[in-house]
Amino acid sequence: MHNFLGSKIIQKFLPVFIFLFAFAIRVYGINWDQNQHLHPDERFLTMTTGSMIWPKTFSEYINPSQSLLNPYNIGAGFYVYGTLPTTITKYLSRFEFFDKFQYNNIALTGRLMSTIFDVGVVILTFLITSKIFNRKTALLAAFLYSISVLPIQLSHFFAVDTFLNFFLVLSFYFLIKLISEKKYSQSILLGLSYGAALACKISALYFLPVLLLGLLFILLKNKKIVLVTYYLLLVTLFTYLSFRILDTHVFSGNLFSPKLSLQYIKNIKELRSQGTKSSFFPPAIQWLSVKPVIFPLKNIILWGFGLPLGILSTLAVIHSSYNIFCVILTRGKNLITNIQKRSFLNTQDDNRKNLIRNPNNVTIEQWNHFLVLFWILLLFFYQGVQFGSSMRYFLPIYPFIAIITANFITTHLFPKFKKSYILYSIFYILVLLYLMSFLSIYSKPHSRVMASEWIYKNIPAGSTLSCDAWDDCLPLNIEGVGYQNQYKILSMEPFAMDTPEKQTKFNQQLQQLDYLVLTSNRAWGSLTKVPNKFPFMSKFYNDLFAGKLNFQKVAEITSYPIVPILNIPISDQSSEEAFTVYDHPKVIIYKRLKGF
């Protein structure tokens, strides 16, 4: 394997193959919901983008109170994303090429853009790894990120996550180029890319400590405070200009006024209040029962990367953390030893400062390696202890974990074995098996589409079907056939607090039903885990699944990942809710028996 990667021909063409492969597996199944719009965030962005009107002049665009690319000016009272992804999608969806998509070209254009931006992350992962380590490690890092399941899944959604990830990784790329090349142009490009990241989502602010650490290293390495001040001013200026121009809805003044929009501030406060334990906001109830740090770590290892790659990635991060800790500890001991020596007190001031700071003994590559690890640990532990730790919040560290893992494999792990090519072969087979297993969900109809077809075929017209609030109702409209004239849909509210009034109403509704339809695990997967908060609903679902109620299960439609060749389904219901409820939810249908 070492000789294979060392081949000049392979090194020349393999990166292109990896990039094309990454694009192919991301665009595969792009219409995964068969034009049904089954991702709620995507629906919201699609409707918002569709309502936007392209400005006639730049002055109209840049004015927050006039621009019709500003969601607040087209009827959106609540909008906490950045507008750069919607602006890009709005612009591109006007072209005839994208109009060839059937259904809503905005959603499919957004998905395609999401794919393209994530392929951009694959390319940047290769470039960053080449600069920090070497080309062979870069090939593996790009490959590992390209086959990581969470980025592939998010590339299938028109959401802001992949856009944000691209511009954050691009910012890191320009940061390490600034550290090594020390050009003003790199600080300008860093500011432009970081501002674009903020224009995708304000959570890009979490990257700020990494940026400042990079500038600090330049200061310690070169001892030119004026030069670093210029860098900082340029980065700050161009970050603001980029952010201000690319996301006008955050601001309320003219181009040179950084005053924030009061509506935006209000929205951010509302969002924060929804993400607390006391709010009982329905989508946040799932977080009441999870363990901080442990739950997101499990999701990253088992589902985000998959077991083979997840285990190696965890070992790689631990290994890098240990090595850097040892380096810091050793330098600390040396510093203490030098301070205790009488000779230290007699050294010249410049030499004494060098002993304390000693940055010249740290190579640029070592520092960049440290920055990669610092970003991984910073974002993981910060997000990991938050009340809501959704898998997508950790996407910005996936390319950096791939970099650390590739270096661990090529430098520390496989070279220790005589027949490393065998280990490489086994490793590639295992990670590709998990990849193909996940991709299988896009090779068949969406589970809600299959469930809808089952309903039209097996449930008599005129029947009353349940539909949980905060979830999608079934059956869907398929090929012009809709439920409006065939079935009565009874909306139920399982997320309402378990008051006596709620219990009475819920029981009355059960008696009106012919079929109880659970279109995902959104309700039962959350409420059964907090029986102290929802004792009535928890008991109801447990009794329902145990067959203790007068409801008989008549259908269970799933779209689990399927292991190729072995044809073994992988149940991923233990993952975070959002990993399954959008593109492959589990649908269960119960028929009410007479006499209930």
Helices and strands as residue ranges (DSSP letters): H 2-6, H 8-27, H 40-51, H 58-62, G 71-73, H 84-92, H 96-99, H 105-132, H 135-146, H 149-155, H 161-181, H 184-200, G 202-207, H 208-222, H 225-246, G 248-250, H 262-274, G 282-289, H 294-299, I 300-306, H 307-340, H 342-346, H 349-357, G 359-361, H 364-384, G 391-397, H 398-407, I 408-413, G 414-416, H 420-439, G 440-443, H 447-458, E 464-468, E 488-492, H 500-512, E 515-518, H 524-527, H 535-545, E 551-557, E 562-563, E 568-569, H 577-580, E 587-592
